[in-house]
Amino acid sequence: MATFEDFMKLDIRVGEIVEVVDFEKARKPAYKLKVDLGKEIGVKKSSAQITDLYAKSDLLGKQVMAVVNFPQRQIADFMSEVLVLGVYGEKGVVLIKPDMKVENGDKLG
């Protein structure tokens, strides 16, 4: 069982999606994202299997939550630097986002 201390080890931040392109080499349909996580962290890359519910144009400017302190992960020829968080629903992945606009880089706490 995970403890509260385990949860606190995660660095989860708000970021704004600033670029979205198709990830053609992914095994399952996905996008390559660039996420602006504020001045401290900067812009990071992520791969996201969110094509079922989101068009590329819907994602630009959207704020999302991302884990920023996991090790980088290679997916095909792409290095994913952060994990954008979502919920697996019946129709696909639904992104987790702040209820109101906040500063990029703000930490979940």
VEXTIGU-426410 format. One record per atom (N, C-alpha, C): residue in three letters; x, y, z. Coordinates in Angstrom, 1 decimal, decimal comma. Each point is the difference from the previous one (the first is absolute). Layout:
// VEXTIGU-426410
+-----+--------+--------+--------+
| res |      u |      v |      w |
+-----+--------+--------+--------+
| ala |      X |      Y |      Z |
...
+-----+--------+--------+--------+
***
This chain:
// VEXTIGU-426410
+-----+--------+--------+--------+
| res |      u |      v |      w |
+-----+--------+--------+--------+
| met |    0,8 |   -1,2 |    0,0 |
| met |   -0,8 |    1,2 |    0,0 |
| met |    0,9 |    1,2 |    0,0 |
| ala |   -0,4 |    1,0 |   -0,8 |
| ala |    0,8 |    1,3 |   -0,1 |
| ala |   -0,3 |    0,8 |    1,3 |
| thr |    0,9 |    0,8 |    0,4 |
| thr |   -0,1 |    0,8 |    1,2 |
| thr |   -0,1 |    1,5 |   -0,5 |
| phe |   -0,4 |    0,9 |    0,9 |
| phe |   -0,1 |    1,4 |   -0,3 |
| phe |    1,4 |    0,5 |   -0,4 |
| glu |    1,0 |   -0,5 |    0,7 |
| glu |    1,4 |    0,3 |   -0,3 |
| glu |    0,4 |   -0,4 |   -1,5 |
| asp |   -0,5 |   -1,1 |   -0,4 |
| asp |    0,2 |   -0,4 |   -1,4 |
| asp |   -0,6 |    1,0 |   -1,0 |
| phe |   -1,3 |    0,4 |    0,3 |
| phe |   -0,6 |    1,0 |   -0,8 |
| phe |    0,7 |    1,3 |   -0,1 |
| met |    0,6 |    0,4 |    1,2 |
| met |    0,7 |    1,3 |    0,0 |
| met |    1,3 |    0,0 |   -0,8 |
| lys |    0,5 |   -1,2 |   -0,3 |
| lys |    1,2 |   -0,1 |   -0,8 |
| lys |   -0,3 |    0,5 |   -1,5 |
| leu |   -1,3 |   -0,1 |   -0,4 |
| leu |   -0,3 |    0,4 |   -1,4 |
| leu |    0,0 |    1,5 |   -0,1 |
| asp |    0,6 |    0,5 |   -1,0 |
| asp |   -0,1 |    1,5 |   -0,3 |
| asp |   -1,0 |    0,1 |   -1,2 |
| ile |   -1,2 |    0,4 |    0,4 |
| ile |   -1,0 |    0,2 |   -1,0 |
| ile |   -0,3 |    1,5 |   -0,2 |
| arg |    0,2 |    0,4 |   -1,3 |
| arg |   -0,1 |    1,4 |   -0,3 |
| arg |   -1,1 |    0,3 |   -1,1 |
| val |   -0,4 |    1,3 |   -0,1 |
| val |   -0,9 |    0,4 |   -1,0 |
| val |    0,9 |    0,5 |   -1,2 |
| gly |   -0,4 |   -0,5 |   -1,2 |
| gly |    0,6 |    0,5 |   -1,2 |
| gly |   -1,0 |    0,3 |   -1,1 |
| glu |    0,5 |    0,8 |   -0,9 |
| glu |   -0,9 |    0,4 |   -1,2 |
| glu |    0,6 |   -0,7 |   -1,2 |
| ile |   -0,9 |   -0,6 |   -0,8 |
| ile |    0,4 |   -0,7 |   -1,2 |
| ile |    0,2 |    1,1 |   -1,0 |
| val |    1,3 |    0,1 |   -0,6 |
| val |    0,4 |    1,0 |   -0,9 |
| val |    0,2 |   -0,5 |   -1,4 |
| glu |    0,1 |   -1,4 |   -0,1 |
| glu |    0,2 |   -0,6 |   -1,4 |
| glu |   -0,5 |   -1,4 |    0,1 |
| val |   -0,7 |   -0,4 |   -1,1 |
| val |   -0,6 |   -1,3 |   -0,2 |
| val |    0,3 |   -0,5 |   -1,4 |
| val |    0,6 |   -1,2 |   -0,1 |
| val |    0,2 |   -0,6 |   -1,3 |
| val |   -0,3 |   -1,5 |    0,1 |
| asp |   -0,4 |   -0,6 |   -1,2 |
| asp |   -0,3 |   -1,4 |    0,0 |
| asp |    1,3 |   -0,8 |    0,3 |
| phe |   -0,1 |   -1,1 |    0,7 |
| phe |    1,1 |   -0,8 |    0,4 |
| phe |   -0,1 |   -1,3 |   -0,9 |
| glu |    0,5 |    0,1 |   -1,2 |
| glu |   -0,2 |   -1,0 |   -1,0 |
| glu |    0,7 |   -1,3 |    0,3 |
| lys |    1,1 |    0,0 |    0,7 |
| lys |    0,7 |   -1,2 |    0,3 |
| lys |   -0,5 |   -0,7 |    1,3 |
| ala |   -0,9 |    0,5 |    0,7 |
| ala |   -0,6 |   -0,6 |    1,2 |
| ala |   -0,8 |   -1,2 |   -0,4 |
| arg |    0,0 |   -1,1 |    0,8 |
| arg |   -0,7 |   -1,2 |   -0,3 |
| arg |   -1,5 |    0,2 |    0,0 |
| lys |   -0,5 |    0,8 |    1,0 |
| lys |   -1,4 |    0,4 |    0,1 |
| lys |   -0,1 |    1,5 |   -0,4 |
| pro |   -1,1 |    0,4 |   -0,5 |
| pro |   -0,2 |    1,5 |   -0,4 |
| pro |    0,4 |    0,9 |    1,2 |
| ala |    0,8 |    1,0 |   -0,3 |
| ala |    0,4 |    0,9 |    1,1 |
| ala |    0,5 |    1,3 |   -0,6 |
| tyr |    0,1 |    1,0 |    0,8 |
| tyr |    0,6 |    1,3 |   -0,3 |
| tyr |    1,3 |    0,2 |    0,7 |
| lys |    0,9 |    0,8 |   -0,6 |
| lys |    1,2 |    0,5 |    0,6 |
| lys |   -0,4 |    1,4 |    0,5 |
| leu |    0,1 |    0,3 |    1,3 |
| leu |   -0,3 |    1,2 |    0,6 |
| leu |    1,2 |    0,8 |    0,4 |
| lys |    0,0 |    1,3 |    0,0 |
| lys |    0,9 |    0,8 |    0,7 |
| lys |   -0,8 |    0,8 |    1,0 |
| val |    0,4 |   -0,1 |    1,3 |
| val |   -0,8 |    0,6 |    1,1 |
| val |    0,9 |    1,0 |    0,7 |
| asp |   -0,5 |    1,3 |    0,1 |
| asp |    0,7 |    1,0 |    0,7 |
| asp |   -0,4 |   -0,1 |    1,5 |
| leu |    1,1 |   -0,3 |    0,8 |
| leu |   -0,2 |   -0,3 |    1,4 |
| leu |    0,5 |    1,2 |    0,8 |
| gly |    0,1 |    1,2 |   -0,5 |
| gly |    0,4 |    1,2 |    0,7 |
| gly |    1,5 |    0,2 |    0,0 |
| lys |    0,4 |    1,1 |    0,6 |
| lys |    1,4 |    0,5 |    0,0 |
| lys |    1,0 |   -1,0 |    0,6 |
| glu |   -0,4 |   -0,6 |    1,1 |
| glu |    0,9 |   -0,9 |    0,7 |
| glu |    0,3 |   -1,3 |   -0,8 |
| ile |   -0,9 |   -0,6 |   -0,7 |
| ile |    0,1 |   -1,2 |   -0,7 |
| ile |    0,2 |    0,1 |   -1,5 |
| gly |   -0,7 |    1,0 |   -0,5 |
| gly |    0,0 |    0,2 |   -1,5 |
| gly |   -0,9 |   -0,8 |   -0,8 |
| val |    0,3 |   -0,1 |   -1,3 |
| val |   -0,9 |   -0,8 |   -0,9 |
| val |    0,6 |   -1,4 |   -0,1 |
| lys |   -0,9 |   -1,0 |    0,3 |
| lys |    0,4 |   -1,4 |   -0,1 |
| lys |   -0,9 |   -0,8 |   -1,0 |
| lys |    0,6 |   -1,1 |   -0,4 |
| lys |   -0,7 |   -0,9 |   -1,0 |
| lys |   -0,7 |   -1,1 |    0,7 |
| ser |   -1,2 |   -0,4 |   -0,6 |
| ser |   -0,7 |   -1,2 |    0,5 |
| ser |   -0,7 |   -0,7 |   -1,2 |
| ser |   -0,2 |   -1,3 |    0,2 |
| ser |   -0,8 |   -0,7 |   -1,0 |
| ser |   -1,3 |   -0,3 |    0,7 |
| ala |   -1,2 |    0,1 |   -0,7 |
| ala |   -1,3 |   -0,2 |    0,6 |
| ala |   -0,9 |   -0,7 |   -0,9 |
| gln |   -0,6 |   -1,1 |    0,5 |
| gln |   -1,0 |   -0,8 |   -0,8 |
| gln |   -1,4 |    0,6 |    0,3 |
| ile |   -0,2 |    1,2 |   -0,6 |
| ile |   -1,2 |    0,7 |    0,3 |
| ile |   -0,8 |    0,4 |   -1,3 |
| thr |    0,3 |   -0,8 |   -1,1 |
| thr |   -0,6 |    0,4 |   -1,3 |
| thr |   -1,5 |   -0,4 |   -0,1 |
| asp |   -0,5 |   -0,9 |    0,9 |
| asp |   -1,4 |   -0,3 |   -0,1 |
| asp |   -0,9 |    1,1 |    0,3 |
| leu |    0,4 |    0,9 |    1,0 |
| leu |   -0,9 |    1,0 |    0,5 |
| leu |    0,4 |    1,4 |   -0,4 |
| tyr |    1,3 |    0,2 |   -0,4 |
| tyr |    0,5 |    1,3 |   -0,2 |
| tyr |    0,6 |    0,2 |   -1,4 |
| ala |   -0,4 |    1,0 |   -0,7 |
| ala |    0,6 |    0,4 |   -1,3 |
| ala |    1,2 |    0,9 |    0,4 |
| lys |    1,0 |    0,1 |   -0,9 |
| lys |    1,2 |    0,8 |    0,3 |
| lys |   -0,4 |    1,4 |    0,3 |
| ser |   -0,9 |    0,6 |   -0,8 |
| ser |   -0,4 |    1,4 |    0,2 |
| ser |   -0,7 |    0,2 |    1,4 |
| asp |   -0,6 |   -1,0 |    0,5 |
| asp |   -0,7 |    0,1 |    1,4 |
| asp |    1,0 |    0,1 |    1,1 |
| leu |    1,2 |   -0,5 |   -0,3 |
| leu |    1,0 |   -0,1 |    1,1 |
| leu |    0,9 |    1,2 |    0,2 |
| leu |    0,2 |    0,8 |   -1,1 |
| leu |    0,9 |    1,2 |    0,1 |
| leu |   -0,6 |    1,0 |    1,0 |
| gly |    0,9 |    0,4 |    1,0 |
| gly |   -0,5 |    0,9 |    1,0 |
| gly |   -0,6 |   -0,6 |    1,2 |
| lys |   -0,3 |   -1,3 |   -0,1 |
| lys |   -0,7 |   -0,7 |    1,2 |
| lys |    1,0 |   -0,2 |    1,1 |
| gln |   -0,4 |    0,3 |    1,2 |
| gln |    0,8 |   -0,4 |    1,2 |
| gln |   -0,2 |   -1,4 |    0,4 |
| val |    1,0 |   -0,7 |    0,4 |
| val |    0,0 |   -1,4 |    0,4 |
| val |    0,8 |   -0,2 |    1,2 |
| met |   -0,1 |   -1,1 |    0,7 |
| met |    0,8 |   -0,4 |    1,1 |
| met |    1,1 |   -1,0 |   -0,5 |
| ala |    1,2 |    0,1 |    0,5 |
| ala |    1,0 |   -0,9 |   -0,5 |
| ala |    1,0 |   -0,3 |    1,2 |
| val |    0,4 |   -1,3 |    0,0 |
| val |    1,1 |   -0,4 |    1,0 |
| val |    1,3 |    0,4 |   -0,7 |
| val |    0,8 |    0,8 |    0,7 |
| val |    1,3 |    0,5 |   -0,6 |
| val |    1,2 |   -0,6 |    0,5 |
| asn |   -0,1 |   -0,9 |    1,0 |
| asn |    1,2 |   -0,6 |    0,6 |
| asn |    0,1 |   -1,5 |   -0,2 |
| phe |   -0,6 |   -0,5 |   -1,0 |
| phe |    0,2 |   -1,4 |   -0,4 |
| phe |    1,2 |    0,0 |   -1,0 |
| pro |    0,8 |   -1,1 |   -0,1 |
| pro |    1,1 |   -0,1 |   -0,9 |
| pro |   -0,6 |    0,2 |   -1,5 |
| gln |    0,8 |    0,5 |   -0,9 |
| gln |   -0,4 |    0,0 |   -1,4 |
| gln |   -0,3 |   -1,4 |   -0,5 |
| arg |   -0,9 |   -0,1 |   -1,0 |
| arg |   -0,4 |   -1,3 |   -0,5 |
| arg |    0,1 |    0,1 |   -1,5 |
| gln |    0,7 |   -0,9 |   -0,6 |
| gln |    0,0 |   -0,1 |   -1,5 |
| gln |   -1,1 |   -0,8 |   -0,5 |
| ile |   -0,8 |    0,7 |   -1,0 |
| ile |   -1,1 |   -0,6 |   -0,6 |
| ile |    0,3 |    0,1 |   -1,5 |
| ala |    0,3 |   -1,2 |   -0,6 |
| ala |    0,4 |    0,0 |   -1,4 |
| ala |    1,3 |    0,9 |   -0,1 |
| asp |   -0,1 |    1,0 |   -0,9 |
| asp |    1,2 |    0,9 |   -0,2 |
| asp |   -0,1 |    1,3 |    0,8 |
| phe |   -0,9 |    0,0 |    1,0 |
| phe |   -0,4 |    1,3 |    0,7 |
| phe |    0,3 |   -0,2 |    1,5 |
| met |    0,6 |    1,0 |    0,6 |
| met |    0,3 |    0,0 |    1,4 |
| met |   -1,0 |    0,8 |    0,8 |
| ser |   -0,9 |   -0,7 |    0,7 |
| ser |   -1,0 |    0,7 |    0,8 |
| ser |    0,6 |    0,4 |    1,3 |
| glu |   -0,2 |    1,3 |    0,3 |
| glu |    0,7 |    0,6 |    1,2 |
| glu |   -1,0 |    0,1 |    1,2 |
| val |   -1,3 |    0,1 |   -0,2 |
| val |   -0,9 |    0,1 |    1,1 |
| val |   -1,2 |   -0,8 |   -0,3 |
| leu |   -0,8 |   -0,4 |    1,0 |
| leu |   -1,2 |   -0,8 |   -0,2 |
| leu |   -1,2 |    0,9 |    0,2 |
| val |   -0,7 |    0,2 |   -1,1 |
| val |   -1,3 |    0,8 |    0,1 |
| val |   -1,0 |   -1,0 |    0,5 |
| leu |   -0,8 |    0,5 |    1,0 |
| leu |   -0,9 |   -0,8 |    0,7 |
| leu |   -1,4 |    0,0 |   -0,6 |
| gly |   -0,6 |   -1,2 |    0,0 |
| gly |   -1,4 |   -0,2 |   -0,5 |
| gly |   -0,7 |   -1,1 |    0,7 |
| val |   -1,3 |   -0,1 |   -0,2 |
| val |   -0,8 |   -1,1 |    0,5 |
| val |   -0,5 |   -0,8 |   -1,2 |
| tyr |    0,1 |   -1,4 |    0,2 |
| tyr |   -0,5 |   -0,9 |   -1,1 |
| tyr |   -1,5 |   -0,1 |    0,2 |
| gly |   -0,7 |    0,6 |   -1,0 |
| gly |   -1,5 |   -0,1 |    0,0 |
| gly |   -0,4 |   -1,0 |   -1,1 |
| glu |   -1,3 |   -0,2 |   -0,1 |
| glu |   -0,5 |   -1,0 |   -1,0 |
| glu |    0,4 |    0,4 |   -1,4 |
| lys |    0,0 |    1,3 |   -0,3 |
| lys |    0,2 |    0,4 |   -1,4 |
| lys |    1,5 |    0,4 |   -0,2 |
| gly |    0,8 |    0,0 |    1,0 |
| gly |    1,4 |    0,4 |   -0,2 |
| gly |    0,6 |    0,7 |    1,2 |
| val |    1,2 |    0,5 |   -0,1 |
| val |    0,6 |    0,7 |    1,1 |
| val |   -0,5 |    1,5 |    0,1 |
| val |   -0,4 |    0,4 |    1,2 |
| val |   -0,5 |    1,3 |    0,3 |
| val |    1,1 |    0,7 |    0,8 |
| leu |    0,5 |    1,1 |   -0,5 |
| leu |    1,1 |    0,7 |    0,7 |
| leu |   -0,4 |    0,6 |    1,3 |
| ile |    0,9 |    0,0 |    1,0 |
| ile |   -0,2 |    0,7 |    1,3 |
| ile |    0,5 |    1,4 |   -0,2 |
| lys |   -0,9 |    1,0 |    0,4 |
| lys |    0,4 |    1,4 |   -0,1 |
| lys |   -0,5 |    0,8 |    1,1 |
| pro |    0,6 |    1,1 |    0,3 |
| pro |   -0,5 |    0,9 |    1,0 |
| pro |   -1,4 |    0,5 |   -0,3 |
| asp |   -0,8 |    0,2 |    1,0 |
| asp |   -1,4 |    0,5 |   -0,1 |
| asp |    0,0 |    1,5 |   -0,5 |
| met |    1,1 |    0,7 |    0,4 |
| met |    0,1 |    1,4 |   -0,4 |
| met |    1,4 |    0,2 |   -0,6 |
| lys |    0,2 |    1,1 |   -0,7 |
| lys |    1,3 |    0,3 |   -0,6 |
| lys |    0,9 |    0,4 |    1,2 |
| val |    1,2 |   -0,6 |    0,0 |
| val |    1,1 |    0,2 |    1,0 |
| val |    1,3 |    0,3 |   -0,7 |
| glu |    1,0 |    0,3 |    0,7 |
| glu |    1,3 |    0,2 |   -0,6 |
| glu |    0,6 |   -1,3 |   -0,4 |
| asn |    0,6 |   -0,1 |   -1,2 |
| asn |    0,8 |   -1,1 |   -0,4 |
| asn |    1,1 |   -0,3 |    1,0 |
| gly |    0,2 |   -1,2 |    0,4 |
| gly |    1,0 |   -0,4 |    0,9 |
| gly |   -0,6 |   -0,1 |    1,5 |
| asp |   -1,2 |    0,5 |    0,2 |
| asp |   -0,6 |   -0,1 |    1,3 |
| asp |    0,0 |   -1,5 |    0,4 |
| lys |    0,3 |   -0,3 |    1,3 |
| lys |    0,1 |   -1,4 |    0,5 |
| lys |   -1,2 |   -0,4 |    0,6 |
| leu |   -0,4 |   -1,3 |   -0,3 |
| leu |   -1,1 |   -0,6 |    0,8 |
| leu |    0,5 |   -0,2 |    1,4 |
| gly |   -0,8 |    0,3 |    0,9 |
| gly |    0,4 |   -0,1 |    1,4 |
| gly |   -1,1 |   -0,1 |    1,0 |
+-----+--------+--------+--------+
***
